[in-house]
Amino acid sequence: MLAAFLDGVRIGNAGSYLATMRALDFESVELMSASEAMQRYGLSADGGDVLVLWTRGKGPHARL
């Protein structure tokens, strides 16, 4: 199962949640390997790959 984080917060049932958002709402999308995700998010990554999404104006790639 793929864990998903939106603006640094883990979201459950990501598919239905993300279906309501437009692509233009996102600043960046990243797929992290299990080992990198565990280093960054710890146990909340569940030991699997992680989808990391940042909305515009937030996150490490934000443009002001």
PDB file of N, CA, C, O and CB in Angstrom:
ATOM      1  N   MET A   1       0.839  -1.180   0.000  1.00  0.00           N
ATOM      2  CA  MET A   1       0.000   0.000   0.000  1.00  0.00           C
ATOM      3  C   MET A   1       0.883   1.241   0.000  1.00  0.00           C
ATOM      4  O   MET A   1       1.905   1.283   0.685  1.00  0.00           O
ATOM      5  CB  MET A   1      -0.954  -0.001   1.214  1.00  0.00           C
ATOM      6  N   LEU A   2       0.497   2.224  -0.749  1.00  0.00           N
ATOM      7  CA  LEU A   2       1.244   3.459  -0.894  1.00  0.00           C
ATOM      8  C   LEU A   2       0.701   4.500   0.074  1.00  0.00           C
ATOM      9  O   LEU A   2      -0.474   4.861   0.006  1.00  0.00           O
ATOM     10  CB  LEU A   2       1.178   3.974  -2.343  1.00  0.00           C
ATOM     11  N   ALA A   3       1.555   4.985   0.980  1.00  0.00           N
ATOM     12  CA  ALA A   3       1.149   6.053   1.890  1.00  0.00           C
ATOM     13  C   ALA A   3       1.225   7.378   1.137  1.00  0.00           C
ATOM     14  O   ALA A   3       2.017   7.517   0.205  1.00  0.00           O
ATOM     15  CB  ALA A   3       2.049   6.082   3.176  1.00  0.00           C
ATOM     16  N   ALA A   4       0.412   8.345   1.534  1.00  0.00           N
ATOM     17  CA  ALA A   4       0.417   9.655   0.883  1.00  0.00           C
ATOM     18  C   ALA A   4       0.472  10.762   1.924  1.00  0.00           C
ATOM     19  O   ALA A   4      -0.190  10.695   2.960  1.00  0.00           O
ATOM     20  CB  ALA A   4      -0.825   9.824  -0.009  1.00  0.00           C
ATOM     21  N   PHE A   5       1.270  11.781   1.632  1.00  0.00           N
ATOM     22  CA  PHE A   5       1.390  12.947   2.496  1.00  0.00           C
ATOM     23  C   PHE A   5       1.055  14.180   1.677  1.00  0.00           C
ATOM     24  O   PHE A   5       1.555  14.347   0.565  1.00  0.00           O
ATOM     25  CB  PHE A   5       2.817  13.055   3.114  1.00  0.00           C
ATOM     26  N   LEU A   6       0.210  15.041   2.222  1.00  0.00           N
ATOM     27  CA  LEU A   6      -0.162  16.291   1.578  1.00  0.00           C
ATOM     28  C   LEU A   6       0.274  17.426   2.497  1.00  0.00           C
ATOM     29  O   LEU A   6      -0.202  17.536   3.627  1.00  0.00           O
ATOM     30  CB  LEU A   6      -1.705  16.352   1.278  1.00  0.00           C
ATOM     31  N   ASP A   7       1.183  18.270   2.005  1.00  0.00           N
ATOM     32  CA  ASP A   7       1.727  19.387   2.784  1.00  0.00           C
ATOM     33  C   ASP A   7       2.287  18.922   4.127  1.00  0.00           C
ATOM     34  O   ASP A   7       2.124  19.596   5.144  1.00  0.00           O
ATOM     35  CB  ASP A   7       0.648  20.445   3.012  1.00  0.00           C
ATOM     36  N   GLY A   8       2.944  17.770   4.120  1.00  0.00           N
ATOM     37  CA  GLY A   8       3.606  17.258   5.314  1.00  0.00           C
ATOM     38  C   GLY A   8       2.732  16.467   6.254  1.00  0.00           C
ATOM     39  O   GLY A   8       3.214  16.004   7.288  1.00  0.00           O
ATOM     40  N   VAL A   9       1.445  16.293   5.930  1.00  0.00           N
ATOM     41  CA  VAL A   9       0.515  15.575   6.795  1.00  0.00           C
ATOM     42  C   VAL A   9       0.028  14.331   6.064  1.00  0.00           C
ATOM     43  O   VAL A   9      -0.391  14.397   4.909  1.00  0.00           O
ATOM     44  CB  VAL A   9      -0.683  16.481   7.210  1.00  0.00           C
ATOM     45  N   ARG A  10       0.090  13.197   6.756  1.00  0.00           N
ATOM     46  CA  ARG A  10      -0.374  11.957   6.136  1.00  0.00           C
ATOM     47  C   ARG A  10      -1.883  12.016   5.921  1.00  0.00           C
ATOM     48  O   ARG A  10      -2.634  12.437   6.800  1.00  0.00           O
ATOM     49  CB  ARG A  10       0.001  10.734   7.007  1.00  0.00           C
ATOM     50  N   ILE A  11      -2.309  11.591   4.749  1.00  0.00           N
ATOM     51  CA  ILE A  11      -3.737  11.553   4.452  1.00  0.00           C
ATOM     52  C   ILE A  11      -4.151  10.117   4.213  1.00  0.00           C
ATOM     53  O   ILE A  11      -3.421   9.340   3.597  1.00  0.00           O
ATOM     54  CB  ILE A  11      -4.081  12.436   3.226  1.00  0.00           C
ATOM     55  N   GLY A  12      -5.305   9.778   4.696  1.00  0.00           N
ATOM     56  CA  GLY A  12      -5.872   8.457   4.466  1.00  0.00           C
ATOM     57  C   GLY A  12      -6.742   8.492   3.218  1.00  0.00           C
ATOM     58  O   GLY A  12      -7.214   9.558   2.825  1.00  0.00           O
ATOM     59  N   ASN A  13      -6.955   7.368   2.605  1.00  0.00           N
ATOM     60  CA  ASN A  13      -7.797   7.252   1.423  1.00  0.00           C
ATOM     61  C   ASN A  13      -7.455   8.339   0.400  1.00  0.00           C
ATOM     62  O   ASN A  13      -8.324   9.094  -0.035  1.00  0.00           O
ATOM     63  CB  ASN A  13      -9.277   7.336   1.814  1.00  0.00           C
ATOM     64  N   ALA A  14      -6.205   8.401   0.034  1.00  0.00           N
ATOM     65  CA  ALA A  14      -5.689   9.467  -0.822  1.00  0.00           C
ATOM     66  C   ALA A  14      -6.394   9.553  -2.169  1.00  0.00           C
ATOM     67  O   ALA A  14      -6.585  10.651  -2.692  1.00  0.00           O
ATOM     68  CB  ALA A  14      -4.221   9.269  -1.044  1.00  0.00           C
ATOM     69  N   GLY A  15      -6.777   8.436  -2.730  1.00  0.00           N
ATOM     70  CA  GLY A  15      -7.398   8.443  -4.050  1.00  0.00           C
ATOM     71  C   GLY A  15      -8.658   9.275  -4.120  1.00  0.00           C
ATOM     72  O   GLY A  15      -8.808  10.091  -5.029  1.00  0.00           O
ATOM     73  N   SER A  16      -9.564   9.087  -3.184  1.00  0.00           N
ATOM     74  CA  SER A  16     -10.815   9.844  -3.215  1.00  0.00           C
ATOM     75  C   SER A  16     -10.586  11.304  -2.834  1.00  0.00           C
ATOM     76  O   SER A  16     -11.265  12.195  -3.344  1.00  0.00           O
ATOM     77  CB  SER A  16     -11.844   9.211  -2.274  1.00  0.00           C
ATOM     78  N   TYR A  17      -9.639  11.546  -1.945  1.00  0.00           N
ATOM     79  CA  TYR A  17      -9.336  12.920  -1.540  1.00  0.00           C
ATOM     80  C   TYR A  17      -8.719  13.702  -2.698  1.00  0.00           C
ATOM     81  O   TYR A  17      -9.118  14.833  -2.973  1.00  0.00           O
ATOM     82  CB  TYR A  17      -8.386  12.928  -0.329  1.00  0.00           C
ATOM     83  N   LEU A  18      -7.751  13.096  -3.370  1.00  0.00           N
ATOM     84  CA  LEU A  18      -7.044  13.781  -4.457  1.00  0.00           C
ATOM     85  C   LEU A  18      -7.903  13.938  -5.706  1.00  0.00           C
ATOM     86  O   LEU A  18      -7.632  14.805  -6.537  1.00  0.00           O
ATOM     87  CB  LEU A  18      -5.778  13.027  -4.806  1.00  0.00           C
ATOM     88  N   ALA A  19      -8.926  13.117  -5.847  1.00  0.00           N
ATOM     89  CA  ALA A  19      -9.807  13.221  -7.008  1.00  0.00           C
ATOM     90  C   ALA A  19     -10.562  14.543  -7.035  1.00  0.00           C
ATOM     91  O   ALA A  19     -11.039  14.962  -8.089  1.00  0.00           O
ATOM     92  CB  ALA A  19     -10.791  12.069  -7.020  1.00  0.00           C
ATOM     93  N   THR A  20     -10.675  15.201  -5.890  1.00  0.00           N
ATOM     94  CA  THR A  20     -11.395  16.476  -5.825  1.00  0.00           C
ATOM     95  C   THR A  20     -10.490  17.675  -6.086  1.00  0.00           C
ATOM     96  O   THR A  20     -10.979  18.801  -6.169  1.00  0.00           O
ATOM     97  CB  THR A  20     -12.052  16.628  -4.472  1.00  0.00           C
ATOM     98  N   MET A  21      -9.181  17.458  -6.218  1.00  0.00           N
ATOM     99  CA  MET A  21      -8.235  18.561  -6.420  1.00  0.00           C
ATOM    100  C   MET A  21      -7.849  18.691  -7.886  1.00  0.00           C
ATOM    101  O   MET A  21      -7.858  17.711  -8.631  1.00  0.00           O
ATOM    102  CB  MET A  21      -6.981  18.356  -5.565  1.00  0.00           C
ATOM    103  N   ARG A  22      -7.512  19.900  -8.286  1.00  0.00           N
ATOM    104  CA  ARG A  22      -7.067  20.140  -9.658  1.00  0.00           C
ATOM    105  C   ARG A  22      -5.545  20.036  -9.718  1.00  0.00           C
ATOM    106  O   ARG A  22      -4.871  20.292  -8.721  1.00  0.00           O
ATOM    107  CB  ARG A  22      -7.545  21.534 -10.163  1.00  0.00           C
ATOM    108  N   ALA A  23      -5.009  19.671 -10.847  1.00  0.00           N
ATOM    109  CA  ALA A  23      -3.555  19.567 -11.018  1.00  0.00           C
ATOM    110  C   ALA A  23      -2.871  20.902 -10.758  1.00  0.00           C
ATOM    111  O   ALA A  23      -1.742  20.930 -10.270  1.00  0.00           O
ATOM    112  CB  ALA A  23      -3.216  19.074 -12.429  1.00  0.00           C
ATOM    113  N   LEU A  24      -3.536  22.007 -11.076  1.00  0.00           N
ATOM    114  CA  LEU A  24      -2.947  23.327 -10.864  1.00  0.00           C
ATOM    115  C   LEU A  24      -2.785  23.676  -9.384  1.00  0.00           C
ATOM    116  O   LEU A  24      -2.072  24.623  -9.050  1.00  0.00           O
ATOM    117  CB  LEU A  24      -3.797  24.376 -11.539  1.00  0.00           C
ATOM    118  N   ASP A  25      -3.437  22.924  -8.495  1.00  0.00           N
ATOM    119  CA  ASP A  25      -3.326  23.173  -7.059  1.00  0.00           C
ATOM    120  C   ASP A  25      -1.992  22.711  -6.490  1.00  0.00           C
ATOM    121  O   ASP A  25      -1.624  23.105  -5.383  1.00  0.00           O
ATOM    122  CB  ASP A  25      -4.453  22.485  -6.327  1.00  0.00           C
ATOM    123  N   PHE A  26      -1.259  21.879  -7.235  1.00  0.00           N
ATOM    124  CA  PHE A  26      -0.032  21.284  -6.707  1.00  0.00           C
ATOM    125  C   PHE A  26       1.219  22.032  -7.139  1.00  0.00           C
ATOM    126  O   PHE A  26       1.357  22.435  -8.294  1.00  0.00           O
ATOM    127  CB  PHE A  26       0.068  19.849  -7.142  1.00  0.00           C
ATOM    128  N   GLU A  27       2.119  22.205  -6.196  1.00  0.00           N
ATOM    129  CA  GLU A  27       3.434  22.785  -6.467  1.00  0.00           C
ATOM    130  C   GLU A  27       4.407  21.692  -6.903  1.00  0.00           C
ATOM    131  O   GLU A  27       5.164  21.866  -7.858  1.00  0.00           O
ATOM    132  CB  GLU A  27       3.975  23.525  -5.219  1.00  0.00           C
ATOM    133  N   SER A  28       4.379  20.557  -6.188  1.00  0.00           N
ATOM    134  CA  SER A  28       5.268  19.453  -6.549  1.00  0.00           C
ATOM    135  C   SER A  28       4.680  18.121  -6.108  1.00  0.00           C
ATOM    136  O   SER A  28       3.871  18.048  -5.183  1.00  0.00           O
ATOM    137  CB  SER A  28       6.656  19.650  -5.925  1.00  0.00           C
ATOM    138  N   VAL A  29       5.113  17.070  -6.800  1.00  0.00           N
ATOM    139  CA  VAL A  29       4.704  15.700  -6.515  1.00  0.00           C
ATOM    140  C   VAL A  29       5.968  14.854  -6.547  1.00  0.00           C
ATOM    141  O   VAL A  29       6.764  14.955  -7.481  1.00  0.00           O
ATOM    142  CB  VAL A  29       3.623  15.177  -7.546  1.00  0.00           C
ATOM    143  N   GLU A  30       6.153  14.029  -5.537  1.00  0.00           N
ATOM    144  CA  GLU A  30       7.372  13.226  -5.443  1.00  0.00           C
ATOM    145  C   GLU A  30       7.018  11.827  -4.955  1.00  0.00           C
ATOM    146  O   GLU A  30       6.180  11.667  -4.067  1.00  0.00           O
ATOM    147  CB  GLU A  30       8.409  13.892  -4.495  1.00  0.00           C
ATOM    148  N   LEU A  31       7.647  10.834  -5.526  1.00  0.00           N
ATOM    149  CA  LEU A  31       7.505   9.458  -5.053  1.00  0.00           C
ATOM    150  C   LEU A  31       8.801   9.087  -4.359  1.00  0.00           C
ATOM    151  O   LEU A  31       9.865   9.099  -4.979  1.00  0.00           O
ATOM    152  CB  LEU A  31       7.179   8.462  -6.230  1.00  0.00           C
ATOM    153  N   MET A  32       8.722   8.756  -3.076  1.00  0.00           N
ATOM    154  CA  MET A  32       9.901   8.415  -2.282  1.00  0.00           C
ATOM    155  C   MET A  32       9.999   6.915  -2.101  1.00  0.00           C
ATOM    156  O   MET A  32       8.992   6.220  -1.967  1.00  0.00           O
ATOM    157  CB  MET A  32       9.859   9.111  -0.918  1.00  0.00           C
ATOM    158  N   SER A  33      11.223   6.430  -2.100  1.00  0.00           N
ATOM    159  CA  SER A  33      11.446   5.022  -1.798  1.00  0.00           C
ATOM    160  C   SER A  33      11.155   4.775  -0.320  1.00  0.00           C
ATOM    161  O   SER A  33      11.109   5.713   0.476  1.00  0.00           O
ATOM    162  CB  SER A  33      12.899   4.598  -2.156  1.00  0.00           C
ATOM    163  N   ALA A  34      10.963   3.525   0.033  1.00  0.00           N
ATOM    164  CA  ALA A  34      10.652   3.168   1.415  1.00  0.00           C
ATOM    165  C   ALA A  34      11.745   3.631   2.377  1.00  0.00           C
ATOM    166  O   ALA A  34      11.432   4.141   3.453  1.00  0.00           O
ATOM    167  CB  ALA A  34      10.458   1.660   1.536  1.00  0.00           C
ATOM    168  N   SER A  35      13.013   3.467   2.017  1.00  0.00           N
ATOM    169  CA  SER A  35      14.095   3.844   2.931  1.00  0.00           C
ATOM    170  C   SER A  35      14.163   5.355   3.127  1.00  0.00           C
ATOM    171  O   SER A  35      14.378   5.816   4.248  1.00  0.00           O
ATOM    172  CB  SER A  35      15.433   3.330   2.406  1.00  0.00           C
ATOM    173  N   GLU A  36      13.986   6.130   2.067  1.00  0.00           N
ATOM    174  CA  GLU A  36      14.005   7.585   2.194  1.00  0.00           C
ATOM    175  C   GLU A  36      12.789   8.078   2.989  1.00  0.00           C
ATOM    176  O   GLU A  36      12.899   8.996   3.801  1.00  0.00           O
ATOM    177  CB  GLU A  36      14.035   8.244   0.798  1.00  0.00           C
ATOM    178  N   ALA A  37      11.646   7.464   2.749  1.00  0.00           N
ATOM    179  CA  ALA A  37      10.429   7.847   3.462  1.00  0.00           C
ATOM    180  C   ALA A  37      10.554   7.569   4.956  1.00  0.00           C
ATOM    181  O   ALA A  37      10.111   8.379   5.770  1.00  0.00           O
ATOM    182  CB  ALA A  37       9.222   7.104   2.890  1.00  0.00           C
ATOM    183  N   MET A  38      11.142   6.449   5.326  1.00  0.00           N
ATOM    184  CA  MET A  38      11.325   6.131   6.742  1.00  0.00           C
ATOM    185  C   MET A  38      12.243   7.145   7.413  1.00  0.00           C
ATOM    186  O   MET A  38      12.018   7.506   8.569  1.00  0.00           O
ATOM    187  CB  MET A  38      11.894   4.715   6.905  1.00  0.00           C
ATOM    188  N   GLN A  39      13.273   7.610   6.713  1.00  0.00           N
ATOM    189  CA  GLN A  39      14.175   8.617   7.276  1.00  0.00           C
ATOM    190  C   GLN A  39      13.451   9.940   7.497  1.00  0.00           C
ATOM    191  O   GLN A  39      13.668  10.605   8.509  1.00  0.00           O
ATOM    192  CB  GLN A  39      15.383   8.828   6.357  1.00  0.00           C
ATOM    193  N   ARG A  40      12.603  10.319   6.568  1.00  0.00           N
ATOM    194  CA  ARG A  40      11.930  11.617   6.659  1.00  0.00           C
ATOM    195  C   ARG A  40      10.679  11.578   7.523  1.00  0.00           C
ATOM    196  O   ARG A  40      10.448  12.498   8.308  1.00  0.00           O
ATOM    197  CB  ARG A  40      11.569  12.103   5.280  1.00  0.00           C
ATOM    198  N   TYR A  41       9.865  10.531   7.397  1.00  0.00           N
ATOM    199  CA  TYR A  41       8.570  10.489   8.074  1.00  0.00           C
ATOM    200  C   TYR A  41       8.471   9.457   9.187  1.00  0.00           C
ATOM    201  O   TYR A  41       7.456   9.403   9.881  1.00  0.00           O
ATOM    202  CB  TYR A  41       7.508  10.223   7.080  1.00  0.00           C
ATOM    203  N   GLY A  42       9.482   8.650   9.372  1.00  0.00           N
ATOM    204  CA  GLY A  42       9.489   7.679  10.452  1.00  0.00           C
ATOM    205  C   GLY A  42       8.416   6.611  10.305  1.00  0.00           C
ATOM    206  O   GLY A  42       8.114   6.172   9.195  1.00  0.00           O
ATOM    207  N   LEU A  43       7.857   6.207  11.405  1.00  0.00           N
ATOM    208  CA  LEU A  43       6.885   5.107  11.402  1.00  0.00           C
ATOM    209  C   LEU A  43       5.613   5.431  10.647  1.00  0.00           C
ATOM    210  O   LEU A  43       4.905   4.519  10.220  1.00  0.00           O
ATOM    211  CB  LEU A  43       6.538   4.731  12.807  1.00  0.00           C
ATOM    212  N   SER A  44       5.301   6.716  10.471  1.00  0.00           N
ATOM    213  CA  SER A  44       4.062   7.046   9.763  1.00  0.00           C
ATOM    214  C   SER A  44       4.145   6.710   8.279  1.00  0.00           C
ATOM    215  O   SER A  44       3.133   6.754   7.581  1.00  0.00           O
ATOM    216  CB  SER A  44       3.738   8.520   9.937  1.00  0.00           C
ATOM    217  N   ALA A  45       5.339   6.375   7.788  1.00  0.00           N
ATOM    218  CA  ALA A  45       5.496   5.967   6.389  1.00  0.00           C
ATOM    219  C   ALA A  45       5.143   4.494   6.186  1.00  0.00           C
ATOM    220  O   ALA A  45       5.030   4.045   5.046  1.00  0.00           O
ATOM    221  CB  ALA A  45       6.929   6.224   5.924  1.00  0.00           C
ATOM    222  N   ASP A  46       4.967   3.737   7.266  1.00  0.00           N
ATOM    223  CA  ASP A  46       4.568   2.327   7.222  1.00  0.00           C
ATOM    224  C   ASP A  46       5.555   1.417   6.496  1.00  0.00           C
ATOM    225  O   ASP A  46       5.192   0.301   6.124  1.00  0.00           O
ATOM    226  CB  ASP A  46       3.235   2.212   6.567  1.00  0.00           C
ATOM    227  N   GLY A  47       6.771   1.856   6.288  1.00  0.00           N
ATOM    228  CA  GLY A  47       7.776   0.998   5.684  1.00  0.00           C
ATOM    229  C   GLY A  47       7.618   0.762   4.201  1.00  0.00           C
ATOM    230  O   GLY A  47       8.284  -0.113   3.648  1.00  0.00           O
ATOM    231  N   GLY A  48       6.763   1.510   3.542  1.00  0.00           N
ATOM    232  CA  GLY A  48       6.563   1.361   2.103  1.00  0.00           C
ATOM    233  C   GLY A  48       6.867   2.651   1.369  1.00  0.00           C
ATOM    234  O   GLY A  48       7.260   3.647   1.977  1.00  0.00           O
ATOM    235  N   ASP A  49       6.685   2.628   0.066  1.00  0.00           N
ATOM    236  CA  ASP A  49       6.898   3.830  -0.730  1.00  0.00           C
ATOM    237  C   ASP A  49       5.863   4.884  -0.350  1.00  0.00           C
ATOM    238  O   ASP A  49       4.771   4.562   0.118  1.00  0.00           O
ATOM    239  CB  ASP A  49       6.825   3.509  -2.244  1.00  0.00           C
ATOM    240  N   VAL A  50       6.226   6.157  -0.562  1.00  0.00           N
ATOM    241  CA  VAL A  50       5.377   7.263  -0.141  1.00  0.00           C
ATOM    242  C   VAL A  50       5.218   8.260  -1.280  1.00  0.00           C
ATOM    243  O   VAL A  50       6.185   8.606  -1.959  1.00  0.00           O
ATOM    244  CB  VAL A  50       5.959   7.955   1.106  1.00  0.00           C
ATOM    245  N   LEU A  51       3.994   8.714  -1.479  1.00  0.00           N
ATOM    246  CA  LEU A  51       3.691   9.774  -2.427  1.00  0.00           C
ATOM    247  C   LEU A  51       3.621  11.074  -1.627  1.00  0.00           C
ATOM    248  O   LEU A  51       2.817  11.191  -0.702  1.00  0.00           O
ATOM    249  CB  LEU A  51       2.346   9.492  -3.211  1.00  0.00           C
ATOM    250  N   VAL A  52       4.467  12.060  -1.986  1.00  0.00           N
ATOM    251  CA  VAL A  52       4.528  13.327  -1.268  1.00  0.00           C
ATOM    252  C   VAL A  52       4.021  14.427  -2.193  1.00  0.00           C
ATOM    253  O   VAL A  52       4.564  14.640  -3.278  1.00  0.00           O
ATOM    254  CB  VAL A  52       5.978  13.632  -0.773  1.00  0.00           C
ATOM    255  N   LEU A  53       2.978  15.121  -1.754  1.00  0.00           N
ATOM    256  CA  LEU A  53       2.369  16.190  -2.544  1.00  0.00           C
ATOM    257  C   LEU A  53       2.425  17.498  -1.766  1.00  0.00           C
ATOM    258  O   LEU A  53       2.145  17.528  -0.567  1.00  0.00           O
ATOM    259  CB  LEU A  53       0.904  15.839  -2.915  1.00  0.00           C
ATOM    260  N   TRP A  54       2.787  18.570  -2.447  1.00  0.00           N
ATOM    261  CA  TRP A  54       2.793  19.902  -1.840  1.00  0.00           C
ATOM    262  C   TRP A  54       1.913  20.809  -2.679  1.00  0.00           C
ATOM    263  O   TRP A  54       2.047  20.860  -3.902  1.00  0.00           O
ATOM    264  CB  TRP A  54       4.245  20.477  -1.728  1.00  0.00           C
ATOM    265  N   THR A  55       1.010  21.526  -2.016  1.00  0.00           N
ATOM    266  CA  THR A  55       0.171  22.474  -2.734  1.00  0.00           C
ATOM    267  C   THR A  55       0.933  23.780  -2.943  1.00  0.00           C
ATOM    268  O   THR A  55       1.942  24.031  -2.283  1.00  0.00           O
ATOM    269  CB  THR A  55      -1.148  22.728  -1.969  1.00  0.00           C
ATOM    270  N   ARG A  56       0.454  24.591  -3.847  1.00  0.00           N
ATOM    271  CA  ARG A  56       1.128  25.846  -4.189  1.00  0.00           C
ATOM    272  C   ARG A  56       1.348  26.715  -2.959  1.00  0.00           C
ATOM    273  O   ARG A  56       0.464  26.887  -2.120  1.00  0.00           O
ATOM    274  CB  ARG A  56       0.318  26.616  -5.228  1.00  0.00           C
ATOM    275  N   GLY A  57       2.565  27.257  -2.883  1.00  0.00           N
ATOM    276  CA  GLY A  57       2.913  28.143  -1.771  1.00  0.00           C
ATOM    277  C   GLY A  57       3.389  27.438  -0.522  1.00  0.00           C
ATOM    278  O   GLY A  57       3.689  28.099   0.472  1.00  0.00           O
ATOM    279  N   LYS A  58       3.469  26.118  -0.539  1.00  0.00           N
ATOM    280  CA  LYS A  58       3.915  25.341   0.613  1.00  0.00           C
ATOM    281  C   LYS A  58       5.014  24.382   0.191  1.00  0.00           C
ATOM    282  O   LYS A  58       5.176  24.090  -0.994  1.00  0.00           O
ATOM    283  CB  LYS A  58       2.739  24.570   1.247  1.00  0.00           C
ATOM    284  N   GLY A  59       5.753  23.904   1.149  1.00  0.00           N
ATOM    285  CA  GLY A  59       6.742  22.866   0.860  1.00  0.00           C
ATOM    286  C   GLY A  59       8.095  23.394   0.445  1.00  0.00           C
ATOM    287  O   GLY A  59       8.308  24.602   0.345  1.00  0.00           O
ATOM    288  N   PRO A  60       9.008  22.465   0.203  1.00  0.00           N
ATOM    289  CA  PRO A  60      10.405  22.826  -0.081  1.00  0.00           C
ATOM    290  C   PRO A  60      10.617  23.474  -1.445  1.00  0.00           C
ATOM    291  O   PRO A  60      11.661  24.085  -1.676  1.00  0.00           O
ATOM    292  CB  PRO A  60      11.263  21.605   0.012  1.00  0.00           C
ATOM    293  N   HIS A  61       9.660  23.354  -2.343  1.00  0.00           N
ATOM    294  CA  HIS A  61       9.818  23.900  -3.687  1.00  0.00           C
ATOM    295  C   HIS A  61       8.913  25.103  -3.926  1.00  0.00           C
ATOM    296  O   HIS A  61       8.705  25.508  -5.070  1.00  0.00           O
ATOM    297  CB  HIS A  61       9.532  22.829  -4.719  1.00  0.00           C
ATOM    298  N   ALA A  62       8.379  25.670  -2.860  1.00  0.00           N
ATOM    299  CA  ALA A  62       7.405  26.758  -2.989  1.00  0.00           C
ATOM    300  C   ALA A  62       8.032  27.998  -3.599  1.00  0.00           C
ATOM    301  O   ALA A  62       9.173  28.363  -3.315  1.00  0.00           O
ATOM    302  CB  ALA A  62       6.808  27.098  -1.630  1.00  0.00           C
ATOM    303  N   ARG A  63       7.246  28.620  -4.440  1.00  0.00           N
ATOM    304  CA  ARG A  63       7.645  29.895  -5.028  1.00  0.00           C
ATOM    305  C   ARG A  63       6.739  30.968  -4.455  1.00  0.00           C
ATOM    306  O   ARG A  63       5.518  30.813  -4.442  1.00  0.00           O
ATOM    307  CB  ARG A  63       7.567  29.861  -6.594  1.00  0.00           C
ATOM    308  N   LEU A  64       7.320  32.032  -3.991  1.00  0.00           N
ATOM    309  CA  LEU A  64       6.516  33.108  -3.393  1.00  0.00           C
ATOM    310  C   LEU A  64       6.102  34.107  -4.436  1.00  0.00           C
ATOM    311  O   LEU A  64       5.421  35.083  -4.121  1.00  0.00           O
ATOM    312  CB  LEU A  64       7.286  33.812  -2.282  1.00  0.00           C
TER     313      LEU A  64
END
